[in-house]
């Protein structure tokens, strides 16, 4: 059987490294065709030497020579720059493009991969947050499958298997609540980035961990779900489920709810995206119902998690508003990680950007690019 050729965009991040674990466990099924990274050149070198891809790309062009020298003895094509990443996503032999890049940077390579009719394993939620309508139109035009990798969207995707034609009443996304779920609201303004990085359940990169602490990631996931599953904003709901065992649910028009359960391990949705529609064996940890004491749920506190409310408003507003929120958020999270802004200062800056950047009801790709650029410039100016 021919091995599936997989390109991992963002191979040195949390999703990328776990995807490589899945490929290593099932080397008879999958083969790495391309690896790309932003800055972590040493890790990329190690990955390239182990998995022997056809192509390796480093976005940071200043590290190209280091990468080239380290892999000079191997028959691997080596490139640098963001344009090279977007071009690699189009490469002929690739069967699946795993978009695991962080933030807005994942949009252009995803568009290129869709145009090249590659199956998309989508881990970059910002692609649909920023330009969901455009991506959906393109996926239909080029007859491309988009298989979600986020644990929540993979859960919904799995719940919908076999439900073709059955009307969805509601998509219910679960959230852990992050490290600040039970903190007194009046103390959150003083929270530091070090405290925010201590997620109770998931091991993730710094940016997504901060997004989890503010719960803007759940707002982004609600926007993503709206596009992935063809539902309206009012049909998407988020609930806090601290145990992170139920990864999300779907409620149908008859009132029945289907849920997908599993340990909080991103390798499971990654593997499912690679193997879909089949399931293959994994060595991942299983749920032990003898030790699982409870499954609890609660509504998110919109006063505590102001960024969740901002993302929710953007979802209902539509147009380029989610693009504005995403761009502002990327700037303020970086500032928070460098101690240039407070926890709630991030919310204030995003709110100001939503008020000041021009709203476009039906944006083109060029509008998204301009909106992203203007929002970043504005957010930096007010920090």
C-alpha positions in Angstrom: 0.0 0.0 0.0 1.3 3.4 -1.0 2.2 5.5 2.1 0.4 8.8 2.5 2.8 11.7 1.8 2.4 14.4 4.6 3.7 17.9 4.7 3.9 19.4 8.2 3.7 23.2 8.3 5.0 24.1 11.7 6.8 20.8 12.6 8.7 22.2 15.6 5.6 23.3 17.5 3.4 21.2 19.8 1.1 19.9 17.1 4.0 19.3 14.7 6.1 17.3 17.1 3.2 15.2 18.1 2.3 14.6 14.5 5.8 13.2 13.9 5.2 10.9 16.9 2.1 9.6 15.1 4.0 9.1 11.9 6.9 7.3 13.7 4.4 4.9 15.2 2.8 4.2 11.9 5.7 4.5 9.5 4.2 1.8 7.4 1.2 4.1 6.6 2.7 7.6 6.5 5.8 9.3 5.2 7.1 12.9 5.7 7.4 14.8 2.5 8.0 18.3 3.9 8.9 19.9 7.2 8.7 23.7 7.9 9.5 25.8 10.9 9.6 29.4 11.9 12.7 29.8 14.1 13.6 26.5 15.8 16.4 25.5 13.4 18.1 23.0 15.7 15.0 21.0 16.3 14.2 21.2 12.6 17.6 19.8 11.8 17.1 16.9 14.1 13.6 16.2 12.6 15.0 16.3 9.1 17.8 13.9 9.9 15.4 11.4 11.5 12.5 11.5 9.0 14.4 12.3 5.8 11.8 14.5 4.1 12.1 15.6 0.5 11.9 19.3 1.5 12.7 21.4 4.5 11.9 25.1 4.9 12.9 27.6 7.6 10.8 30.8 7.6 13.5 32.8 9.3 15.9 33.5 6.3 18.8 34.4 8.6 18.9 30.7 9.7 19.0 29.3 6.2 22.8 28.8 6.0 22.9 27.1 9.4 20.1 24.7 8.2 21.9 24.1 4.8 25.2 23.4 6.4 23.8 21.0 8.9 22.0 19.0 6.2 24.6 19.3 3.5 25.3 15.6 3.5 21.7 14.6 2.9 19.7 14.7 -0.4 17.1 17.1 1.1 16.0 20.3 -0.7 16.4 23.3 1.6 14.6 26.6 1.3 13.9 29.7 3.4 11.2 32.3 3.8 7.4 32.5 4.1 6.8 32.4 0.4 8.8 29.1 0.2 6.5 27.6 2.8 3.4 28.6 0.8 5.0 27.1 -2.3 5.9 23.8 -0.6 2.2 23.3 0.3 1.4 23.0 -3.4 4.0 20.2 -4.1 2.7 17.4 -6.3 3.4 14.3 -4.3 1.8 15.6 -1.1 -1.5 13.9 0.0 -2.1 15.7 3.3 -1.0 19.2 4.4 -1.0 19.5 8.2 -1.3 23.3 8.9 0.2 23.5 12.3 1.6 27.0 12.0 0.6 29.5 14.7 -1.5 32.5 13.8 -2.3 34.4 10.6 0.9 33.0 9.0 -1.1 29.8 8.2 -3.6 31.5 5.9 -1.6 31.8 2.7 -0.1 28.3 2.7 -3.5 26.8 3.4 -5.0 28.8 0.4 -2.1 27.5 -1.8 -2.7 23.9 -0.6 -6.4 24.1 -1.4 -5.7 25.5 -4.9 -3.4 22.5 -5.4 -6.3 20.2 -4.3 -4.5 18.8 -1.2 -6.4 17.4 1.7 -6.1 19.8 4.6 -5.6 18.6 8.2 -6.4 21.9 9.9 -4.7 22.7 13.2 -4.3 26.4 12.4 -7.7 27.8 13.7 -6.8 31.3 12.6 -7.2 30.3 9.0 -11.0 30.0 9.4 -11.2 32.7 12.1 -9.7 35.3 9.7 -11.2 34.1 6.4 -13.7 31.3 7.0 -16.1 32.3 4.2 -13.3 32.6 1.6 -11.8 29.2 2.7 -15.1 27.5 2.5 -15.8 28.9 -1.0 -12.4 27.7 -2.1 -12.7 24.3 -0.6 -16.0 23.8 -2.5 -14.5 25.2 -5.7 -11.5 22.8 -5.7 -13.4 19.9 -4.0 -11.0 19.8 -1.1 -11.6 18.1 2.2 -10.8 20.0 5.4 -10.4 17.6 8.3 -10.1 19.4 11.7 -7.3 18.6 14.1 -8.2 20.8 17.1 -9.5 18.3 19.7 -12.9 20.1 19.9 -13.5 20.2 16.2 -12.2 16.7 15.7 -14.7 15.6 18.3 -17.6 17.3 16.5 -16.4 15.9 13.2 -16.4 12.4 14.7 -19.9 12.9 16.3 -21.2 13.8 12.8 -19.9 10.6 11.2 -23.0 8.7 9.9 -25.3 11.7 10.4 -25.5 13.0 6.8 -28.8 14.8 6.3 -29.6 15.0 10.0 -30.1 18.5 11.1 -27.8 20.0 13.7 -29.5 22.0 16.4 -26.3 23.0 18.3 -22.6 22.5 18.4 -21.3 22.4 21.9 -17.6 23.1 22.4 -16.0 22.2 25.7 -13.3 24.2 27.4 -11.0 23.4 30.3 -11.3 26.9 31.7 -7.5 27.2 31.7 -5.5 28.1 34.8 -7.7 31.0 35.9 -11.1 29.3 35.9 -11.6 29.7 39.7 -9.4 32.7 40.4 -11.2 35.7 41.9 -12.0 38.2 39.2 -10.4 41.1 41.0 -7.1 39.2 41.1 -6.9 38.5 37.4 -5.6 41.9 36.4 -2.4 41.1 38.3 -1.8 37.7 36.7 1.6 37.2 35.0 2.5 35.4 31.9 4.3 32.7 34.0 1.0 32.0 35.8 -0.9 32.0 32.6 1.4 29.4 31.1 0.5 26.8 33.7 -2.3 25.0 31.9 -4.0 22.3 34.1 -4.6 19.7 31.4 -2.8 20.4 28.1 0.8 20.9 27.1 0.9 23.5 24.3 2.9 26.3 22.9 3.1 29.6 24.7 0.7 31.5 22.4 -2.1 29.0 22.5 -1.6 28.6 26.2 -2.1 32.3 26.8 -5.2 32.2 24.5 -6.5 29.4 26.7 -6.0 31.4 29.8 -8.0 34.4 28.4 -10.4 31.9 26.7 -10.1 33.8 23.4 -9.1 30.4 21.9 -12.6 29.2 22.7 -14.1 32.2 21.0 -11.9 31.5 17.9 -13.0 27.8 18.0 -16.6 28.9 18.0 -15.9 31.0 14.9 -14.1 28.1 13.3 -16.9 25.7 14.1 -19.4 28.1 12.5 -17.5 27.6 9.2 -16.4 24.0 9.5 -19.9 22.6 10.2 -22.1 25.1 8.3 -24.0 26.4 11.3 -25.1 29.9 12.3 -23.4 31.8 15.2 -26.4 31.2 17.5 -26.0 27.4 17.0 -22.5 27.4 18.6 -22.1 27.2 22.3 -19.1 26.8 24.7 -19.2 25.1 28.1 -16.5 24.7 30.6 -15.6 21.1 31.3 -12.5 21.1 33.6 -11.7 17.4 33.2 -11.1 17.7 29.4 -12.4 14.2 28.8 -15.5 15.1 26.7 -13.9 17.0 23.8 -17.1 18.4 22.4 -20.7 17.5 21.6 -23.4 17.8 18.9 -27.1 18.3 19.7 -29.5 17.2 17.0 -33.0 18.4 16.2 -34.6 15.5 18.1 -32.7 16.7 21.3 -30.2 13.8 21.3 -26.6 14.7 22.1 -23.6 12.8 20.9 -20.2 13.4 22.6 -16.7 12.2 21.8 -14.5 11.2 24.8 -10.8 10.6 25.2 -7.8 11.4 27.2 -6.4 15.0 26.7 -3.9 13.9 24.1 -3.6 15.7 20.8 -2.1 12.7 19.0 -5.5 11.1 18.8 -7.2 13.8 16.7 -4.0 14.2 14.6 -4.0 10.4 13.9 -7.7 10.5 13.0 -7.1 13.3 10.5 -4.3 11.3 8.9 -6.2 8.0 8.8 -9.8 9.3 8.1 -12.2 7.6 7.3 -10.4 4.7 8.9 -9.3 4.2 12.5 -5.9 2.6 13.2 -4.5 1.2 16.4 -2.7 3.6 18.7 -0.6 3.1 21.9 -2.1 6.3 23.5 -3.4 6.2 27.0 -7.0 5.0 27.5 -9.7 6.4 29.9 -9.8 4.4 33.1 -13.4 4.6 34.4 -12.3 3.3 37.8 -10.3 6.4 38.5 -12.5 8.9 36.6 -14.6 10.3 39.4 -16.7 13.0 37.8 -17.5 14.9 34.6 -18.7 18.5 35.4 -19.9 21.4 33.3 -20.4 25.1 33.9 -21.1 28.2 31.9 -18.1 30.5 31.0 -18.1 33.7 33.0 -18.0 36.4 30.4 -16.9 39.0 33.0 -13.9 36.9 33.9 -13.1 36.0 30.3 -13.5 39.2 28.5 -11.7 38.0 25.4 -14.2 35.2 24.9 -17.0 37.8 24.8 -15.0 39.9 22.3 -14.5 36.9 20.0 -18.2 36.1 20.3 -19.2 39.6 19.2 -16.9 39.3 16.3 -18.5 36.0 15.3 -21.9 37.6 15.2 -20.6 40.7 13.4 -18.9 38.7 10.7 -17.1 40.4 7.8 -13.5 41.3 8.7 -14.2 41.7 12.4 -12.8 38.3 13.4 -9.7 39.2 11.4 -9.4 42.4 13.4 -9.7 40.4 16.7 -7.2 37.8 15.6 -4.5 40.3 14.5 -4.9 42.4 17.7 -4.8 39.3 19.8 -1.5 38.1 18.2 0.1 41.5 19.0 -1.2 41.7 22.6 -0.3 38.1 23.5 3.3 38.8 22.4 3.3 41.9 24.4 1.9 40.1 27.5 4.6 37.4 27.1 7.2 40.2 27.2 5.5 41.9 30.2 4.5 45.0 28.2 0.8 44.8 28.9 -1.4 43.4 31.7 -3.8 40.5 31.5 -6.9 42.6 31.1 -4.9 45.2 29.1 -5.0 42.6 26.3 -8.8 42.8 26.3 -8.8 46.6 26.3 -6.5 46.8 23.3 -8.5 44.2 21.3 -11.7 46.2 22.1 -10.1 49.4 20.9 -9.0 47.8 17.7 -12.5 46.5 17.0 -13.8 50.1 17.3 -11.1 51.8 15.3 -10.3 49.5 12.4 -12.6 49.9 9.4 -15.3 47.2 9.2 -15.8 45.5 5.9 -19.0 43.4 5.5 -17.9 41.2 2.5 -14.1 41.3 2.5 -11.8 39.9 -0.3 -8.5 38.2 0.3 -6.8 41.6 -0.2 -9.1 43.2 2.4 -8.1 40.5 4.9 -4.4 41.2 4.2 -4.9 45.0 4.6 -7.0 44.5 7.7 -4.4 42.3 9.4 -1.6 44.8 8.6 -3.5 47.9 9.8 -4.8 46.2 13.0 -1.3 45.0 13.9 0.1 48.5 13.4 -2.7 50.0 15.5 -2.4 47.5 18.3 1.3 48.1 18.6 0.7 51.9 18.7 -1.5 51.7 21.8 0.5 49.3 23.9 
